[in-house]
Amino acid sequence: MKTAVSIPDDVFEDADRLARRLGHSRSQLYSRALREFVARGEPSSVTAALDAVVVEDPTIDAFVDRAGRRAVARSDW
């Protein structure tokens, strides 16, 4: 879908440079940036990402699991 938005000149220039450096079009860059921004704002996607990282793995050694949990419990969040 085509759309028109207004952005500050300096943001446009930075984005244009980044798109060239990455070998993407501006449209690809803006689409990717918006996709990431939207995903970060969706609590369900954040939860899903964390759940994927914290999946219980039966092959993890029990000692390592307990030590890791203790370390996290002692950490300031």
N, CA, C and O atoms as CSV, one atom per row, in Angstrom:
chain,resi,resn,atom,element,x,y,z
A,1,MET,N,N,0.836,-1.162,0.000
A,1,MET,CA,C,0.000,0.000,0.000
A,1,MET,C,C,0.888,1.234,0.000
A,1,MET,O,O,1.878,1.305,0.727
A,2,LYS,N,N,0.527,2.180,-0.807
A,2,LYS,CA,C,1.265,3.432,-0.827
A,2,LYS,C,C,0.634,4.386,0.179
A,2,LYS,O,O,-0.585,4.429,0.346
A,3,THR,N,N,1.495,5.146,0.843
A,3,THR,CA,C,1.023,6.147,1.796
A,3,THR,C,C,2.031,7.288,1.826
A,3,THR,O,O,3.182,7.121,1.423
A,4,ALA,N,N,1.604,8.420,2.295
A,4,ALA,CA,C,2.497,9.567,2.414
A,4,ALA,C,C,2.538,9.988,3.877
A,4,ALA,O,O,1.499,10.134,4.520
A,5,VAL,N,N,3.730,10.178,4.388
A,5,VAL,CA,C,3.907,10.644,5.757
A,5,VAL,C,C,4.922,11.772,5.759
A,5,VAL,O,O,5.755,11.873,4.858
A,6,SER,N,N,4.848,12.609,6.763
A,6,SER,CA,C,5.819,13.694,6.923
A,6,SER,C,C,6.764,13.339,8.055
A,6,SER,O,O,6.330,12.982,9.150
A,7,ILE,N,N,8.058,13.440,7.785
A,7,ILE,CA,C,9.071,13.194,8.814
A,7,ILE,C,C,10.099,14.305,8.744
A,7,ILE,O,O,10.275,14.919,7.692
A,8,PRO,N,N,10.782,14.573,9.850
A,8,PRO,CA,C,11.813,15.614,9.837
A,8,PRO,C,C,12.920,15.289,8.828
A,8,PRO,O,O,13.225,14.123,8.576
A,9,ASP,N,N,13.504,16.323,8.267
A,9,ASP,CA,C,14.558,16.157,7.262
A,9,ASP,C,C,15.715,15.300,7.768
A,9,ASP,O,O,16.227,14.450,7.039
A,10,ASP,N,N,16.130,15.524,9.027
A,10,ASP,CA,C,17.282,14.775,9.532
A,10,ASP,C,C,16.968,13.282,9.664
A,10,ASP,O,O,17.842,12.447,9.430
A,11,VAL,N,N,15.736,12.941,10.035
A,11,VAL,CA,C,15.341,11.535,10.121
A,11,VAL,C,C,15.335,10.915,8.726
A,11,VAL,O,O,15.795,9.789,8.536
A,12,PHE,N,N,14.814,11.653,7.763
A,12,PHE,CA,C,14.802,11.168,6.377
A,12,PHE,C,C,16.223,10.897,5.889
A,12,PHE,O,O,16.498,9.850,5.303
A,13,GLU,N,N,17.120,11.847,6.135
A,13,GLU,CA,C,18.503,11.695,5.671
A,13,GLU,C,C,19.189,10.510,6.337
A,13,GLU,O,O,19.889,9.743,5.677
A,14,ASP,N,N,18.986,10.360,7.656
A,14,ASP,CA,C,19.574,9.211,8.370
A,14,ASP,C,C,19.025,7.896,7.819
A,14,ASP,O,O,19.775,6.946,7.596
A,15,ALA,N,N,17.720,7.851,7.604
A,15,ALA,CA,C,17.091,6.634,7.084
A,15,ALA,C,C,17.580,6.334,5.664
A,15,ALA,O,O,17.822,5.179,5.314
A,16,ASP,N,N,17.718,7.360,4.873
A,16,ASP,CA,C,18.189,7.184,3.496
A,16,ASP,C,C,19.607,6.607,3.482
A,16,ASP,O,O,19.908,5.694,2.712
A,17,ARG,N,N,20.474,7.151,4.342
A,17,ARG,CA,C,21.844,6.636,4.437
A,17,ARG,C,C,21.850,5.181,4.896
A,17,ARG,O,O,22.581,4.356,4.348
A,18,LEU,N,N,21.037,4.871,5.898
A,18,LEU,CA,C,20.983,3.506,6.414
A,18,LEU,C,C,20.465,2.541,5.346
A,18,LEU,O,O,21.003,1.446,5.181
A,19,ALA,N,N,19.434,2.944,4.633
A,19,ALA,CA,C,18.885,2.085,3.573
A,19,ALA,C,C,19.950,1.785,2.522
A,19,ALA,O,O,20.091,0.642,2.088
A,20,ARG,N,N,20.698,2.806,2.113
A,20,ARG,CA,C,21.760,2.592,1.122
A,20,ARG,C,C,22.826,1.648,1.670
A,20,ARG,O,O,23.287,0.743,0.975
A,21,ARG,N,N,23.215,1.873,2.938
A,21,ARG,CA,C,24.263,1.037,3.543
A,21,ARG,C,C,23.818,-0.422,3.640
A,21,ARG,O,O,24.624,-1.331,3.441
A,22,LEU,N,N,22.540,-0.646,3.943
A,22,LEU,CA,C,22.017,-2.010,4.061
A,22,LEU,C,C,21.638,-2.630,2.724
A,22,LEU,O,O,21.369,-3.828,2.640
A,23,GLY,N,N,21.618,-1.807,1.679
A,23,GLY,CA,C,21.226,-2.300,0.365
A,23,GLY,C,C,19.727,-2.503,0.238
A,23,GLY,O,O,19.269,-3.363,-0.515
A,24,HIS,N,N,18.957,-1.701,0.985
A,24,HIS,CA,C,17.493,-1.776,0.946
A,24,HIS,C,C,16.939,-0.502,0.327
A,24,HIS,O,O,17.609,0.530,0.277
A,25,SER,N,N,15.730,-0.594,-0.131
A,25,SER,CA,C,15.043,0.625,-0.553
A,25,SER,C,C,14.531,1.332,0.705
A,25,SER,O,O,14.449,0.725,1.774
A,26,ARG,N,N,14.191,2.602,0.575
A,26,ARG,CA,C,13.601,3.313,1.718
A,26,ARG,C,C,12.309,2.630,2.142
A,26,ARG,O,O,12.035,2.504,3.335
A,27,SER,N,N,11.521,2.191,1.179
A,27,SER,CA,C,10.264,1.519,1.515
A,27,SER,C,C,10.515,0.265,2.351
A,27,SER,O,O,9.807,0.007,3.324
A,28,GLN,N,N,11.523,-0.508,1.966
A,28,GLN,CA,C,11.849,-1.712,2.736
A,28,GLN,C,C,12.285,-1.349,4.151
A,28,GLN,O,O,11.883,-1.996,5.118
A,29,LEU,N,N,13.104,-0.315,4.265
A,29,LEU,CA,C,13.588,0.120,5.566
A,29,LEU,C,C,12.436,0.596,6.450
A,29,LEU,O,O,12.333,0.187,7.607
A,30,TYR,N,N,11.574,1.454,5.914
A,30,TYR,CA,C,10.446,1.963,6.695
A,30,TYR,C,C,9.512,0.834,7.093
A,30,TYR,O,O,9.015,0.812,8.219
A,31,SER,N,N,9.269,-0.094,6.194
A,31,SER,CA,C,8.388,-1.218,6.495
A,31,SER,C,C,8.971,-2.065,7.619
A,31,SER,O,O,8.263,-2.456,8.547
A,32,ARG,N,N,10.259,-2.341,7.529
A,32,ARG,CA,C,10.920,-3.147,8.563
A,32,ARG,C,C,10.892,-2.429,9.914
A,32,ARG,O,O,10.624,-3.049,10.943
A,33,ALA,N,N,11.165,-1.141,9.910
A,33,ALA,CA,C,11.168,-0.360,11.146
A,33,ALA,C,C,9.779,-0.324,11.778
A,33,ALA,O,O,9.640,-0.493,12.989
A,34,LEU,N,N,8.762,-0.106,10.965
A,34,LEU,CA,C,7.399,-0.072,11.488
A,34,LEU,C,C,6.969,-1.436,12.012
A,34,LEU,O,O,6.289,-1.530,13.034
A,35,ARG,N,N,7.364,-2.487,11.312
A,35,ARG,CA,C,7.028,-3.841,11.745
A,35,ARG,C,C,7.614,-4.115,13.133
A,35,ARG,O,O,6.932,-4.654,14.005
A,36,GLU,N,N,8.880,-3.742,13.331
A,36,GLU,CA,C,9.529,-3.924,14.635
A,36,GLU,C,C,8.847,-3.084,15.704
A,36,GLU,O,O,8.598,-3.566,16.809
A,37,PHE,N,N,8.545,-1.830,15.380
A,37,PHE,CA,C,7.915,-0.934,16.340
A,37,PHE,C,C,6.555,-1.467,16.766
A,37,PHE,O,O,6.226,-1.452,17.953
A,38,VAL,N,N,5.770,-1.931,15.819
A,38,VAL,CA,C,4.440,-2.474,16.117
A,38,VAL,C,C,4.573,-3.739,16.970
A,38,VAL,O,O,3.822,-3.922,17.929
A,39,ALA,N,N,5.521,-4.606,16.625
A,39,ALA,CA,C,5.710,-5.841,17.380
A,39,ALA,C,C,6.087,-5.550,18.829
A,39,ALA,O,O,5.640,-6.247,19.740
A,40,ARG,N,N,6.893,-4.540,19.042
A,40,ARG,CA,C,7.296,-4.189,20.407
A,40,ARG,C,C,6.124,-3.652,21.220
A,40,ARG,O,O,6.115,-3.748,22.447
A,41,GLY,N,N,5.153,-3.096,20.542
A,41,GLY,CA,C,3.996,-2.548,21.234
A,41,GLY,C,C,2.905,-3.564,21.497
A,41,GLY,O,O,1.926,-3.262,22.179
A,42,GLU,N,N,3.061,-4.756,20.969
A,42,GLU,CA,C,2.062,-5.808,21.160
A,42,GLU,C,C,2.487,-6.699,22.310
A,42,GLU,O,O,3.421,-7.487,22.161
A,43,PRO,N,N,1.824,-6.595,23.453
A,43,PRO,CA,C,2.218,-7.426,24.605
A,43,PRO,C,C,2.241,-8.918,24.287
A,43,PRO,O,O,3.095,-9.644,24.797
A,44,SER,N,N,1.321,-9.379,23.458
A,44,SER,CA,C,1.282,-10.813,23.153
A,44,SER,C,C,2.525,-11.260,22.395
A,44,SER,O,O,3.003,-12.374,22.607
A,45,SER,N,N,3.063,-10.408,21.506
A,45,SER,CA,C,4.257,-10.807,20.765
A,45,SER,C,C,5.484,-10.789,21.663
A,45,SER,O,O,6.388,-11.608,21.498
A,46,VAL,N,N,5.519,-9.860,22.614
A,46,VAL,CA,C,6.631,-9.825,23.567
A,46,VAL,C,C,6.578,-11.076,24.435
A,46,VAL,O,O,7.598,-11.727,24.663
A,47,THR,N,N,5.388,-11.406,24.916
A,47,THR,CA,C,5.227,-12.604,25.741
A,47,THR,C,C,5.612,-13.853,24.960
A,47,THR,O,O,6.289,-14.732,25.494
A,48,ALA,N,N,5.192,-13.941,23.716
A,48,ALA,CA,C,5.523,-15.105,22.900
A,48,ALA,C,C,7.031,-15.229,22.712
A,48,ALA,O,O,7.575,-16.332,22.770
A,49,ALA,N,N,7.709,-14.102,22.487
A,49,ALA,CA,C,9.162,-14.132,22.312
A,49,ALA,C,C,9.850,-14.593,23.595
A,49,ALA,O,O,10.781,-15.398,23.549
A,50,LEU,N,N,9.393,-14.085,24.734
A,50,LEU,CA,C,9.984,-14.504,26.008
A,50,LEU,C,C,9.684,-15.974,26.287
A,50,LEU,O,O,10.548,-16.708,26.766
A,51,ASP,N,N,8.476,-16.394,25.989
A,51,ASP,CA,C,8.124,-17.802,26.186
A,51,ASP,C,C,9.014,-18.717,25.354
A,51,ASP,O,O,9.406,-19.790,25.813
A,52,ALA,N,N,9.328,-18.303,24.148
A,52,ALA,CA,C,10.180,-19.112,23.280
A,52,ALA,C,C,11.586,-19.248,23.847
A,52,ALA,O,O,12.236,-20.278,23.664
A,53,VAL,N,N,12.056,-18.208,24.537
A,53,VAL,CA,C,13.393,-18.231,25.121
A,53,VAL,C,C,13.425,-19.085,26.384
A,53,VAL,O,O,14.420,-19.747,26.679
A,54,VAL,N,N,12.324,-19.058,27.117
A,54,VAL,CA,C,12.298,-19.677,28.432
A,54,VAL,C,C,11.652,-21.063,28.417
A,54,VAL,O,O,11.269,-21.580,29.467
A,55,VAL,N,N,11.532,-21.652,27.260
A,55,VAL,CA,C,10.939,-22.987,27.163
A,55,VAL,C,C,11.736,-23.948,28.038
A,55,VAL,O,O,12.966,-23.976,28.006
A,56,GLU,N,N,11.006,-24.727,28.812
A,56,GLU,CA,C,11.692,-25.706,29.654
A,56,GLU,C,C,12.292,-26.790,28.783
A,56,GLU,O,O,11.623,-27.358,27.920
A,57,ASP,N,N,13.549,-27.065,29.020
A,57,ASP,CA,C,14.293,-28.055,28.232
A,57,ASP,C,C,14.681,-29.208,29.148
A,57,ASP,O,O,15.495,-29.032,30.054
A,58,PRO,N,N,14.111,-30.379,28.923
A,58,PRO,CA,C,14.406,-31.511,29.806
A,58,PRO,C,C,15.867,-31.969,29.749
A,58,PRO,O,O,16.303,-32.745,30.600
A,59,THR,N,N,16.618,-31.501,28.763
A,59,THR,CA,C,18.023,-31.922,28.666
A,59,THR,C,C,18.950,-31.037,29.497
A,59,THR,O,O,20.141,-31.326,29.615
A,60,ILE,N,N,18.410,-29.953,30.078
A,60,ILE,CA,C,19.250,-29.073,30.895
A,60,ILE,C,C,19.535,-29.767,32.221
A,60,ILE,O,O,18.633,-30.309,32.859
A,61,ASP,N,N,20.778,-29.744,32.617
A,61,ASP,CA,C,21.207,-30.336,33.874
A,61,ASP,C,C,20.485,-29.657,35.039
A,61,ASP,O,O,20.369,-28.432,35.053
A,62,ALA,N,N,20.002,-30.423,36.007
A,62,ALA,CA,C,19.247,-29.882,37.138
A,62,ALA,C,C,20.079,-28.871,37.928
A,62,ALA,O,O,19.547,-27.850,38.365
A,63,PHE,N,N,21.375,-29.136,38.119
A,63,PHE,CA,C,22.235,-28.215,38.860
A,63,PHE,C,C,22.326,-26.873,38.133
A,63,PHE,O,O,22.215,-25.815,38.752
A,64,VAL,N,N,22.527,-26.925,36.834
A,64,VAL,CA,C,22.626,-25.697,36.034
A,64,VAL,C,C,21.313,-24.930,36.093
A,64,VAL,O,O,21.313,-23.704,36.198
A,65,ASP,N,N,20.210,-25.635,36.029
A,65,ASP,CA,C,18.896,-25.003,36.098
A,65,ASP,C,C,18.718,-24.288,37.437
A,65,ASP,O,O,18.307,-23.128,37.465
A,66,ARG,N,N,19.019,-24.962,38.538
A,66,ARG,CA,C,18.863,-24.351,39.871
A,66,ARG,C,C,19.798,-23.157,40.032
A,66,ARG,O,O,19.397,-22.119,40.558
A,67,ALA,N,N,21.039,-23.303,39.580
A,67,ALA,CA,C,22.009,-22.207,39.704
A,67,ALA,C,C,21.551,-20.991,38.907
A,67,ALA,O,O,21.665,-19.858,39.375
A,68,GLY,N,N,21.041,-21.221,37.723
A,68,GLY,CA,C,20.548,-20.122,36.903
A,68,GLY,C,C,19.364,-19.419,37.545
A,68,GLY,O,O,19.282,-18.190,37.536
A,69,ARG,N,N,18.454,-20.197,38.097
A,69,ARG,CA,C,17.283,-19.607,38.759
A,69,ARG,C,C,17.694,-18.792,39.979
A,69,ARG,O,O,17.133,-17.726,40.231
A,70,ARG,N,N,18.678,-19.290,40.746
A,70,ARG,CA,C,19.165,-18.530,41.913
A,70,ARG,C,C,19.805,-17.218,41.464
A,70,ARG,O,O,19.582,-16.175,42.079
A,71,ALA,N,N,20.585,-17.268,40.413
A,71,ALA,CA,C,21.239,-16.057,39.919
A,71,ALA,C,C,20.222,-15.024,39.488
A,71,ALA,O,O,20.374,-13.837,39.780
A,72,VAL,N,N,19.181,-15.466,38.795
A,72,VAL,CA,C,18.136,-14.542,38.345
A,72,VAL,C,C,17.389,-13.964,39.546
A,72,VAL,O,O,17.084,-12.772,39.577
A,73,ALA,N,N,17.097,-14.802,40.525
A,73,ALA,CA,C,16.376,-14.345,41.712
A,73,ALA,C,C,17.150,-13.269,42.469
A,73,ALA,O,O,16.550,-12.380,43.072
A,74,ARG,N,N,18.461,-13.347,42.441
A,74,ARG,CA,C,19.307,-12.365,43.147
A,74,ARG,C,C,19.526,-11.087,42.335
A,74,ARG,O,O,20.007,-10.090,42.875
A,75,SER,N,N,19.189,-11.103,41.086
A,75,SER,CA,C,19.437,-9.948,40.211
A,75,SER,C,C,18.393,-8.870,40.408
A,75,SER,O,O,17.214,-9.155,40.616
A,76,ASP,N,N,18.843,-7.625,40.340
A,76,ASP,CA,C,17.931,-6.482,40.362
A,76,ASP,C,C,17.410,-6.257,38.960
A,76,ASP,O,O,18.192,-6.100,38.022
A,77,TRP,N,N,16.098,-6.240,38.807
A,77,TRP,CA,C,15.503,-6.017,37.511
A,77,TRP,C,C,15.167,-4.585,37.434
A,77,TRP,O,O,14.641,-4.127,36.419
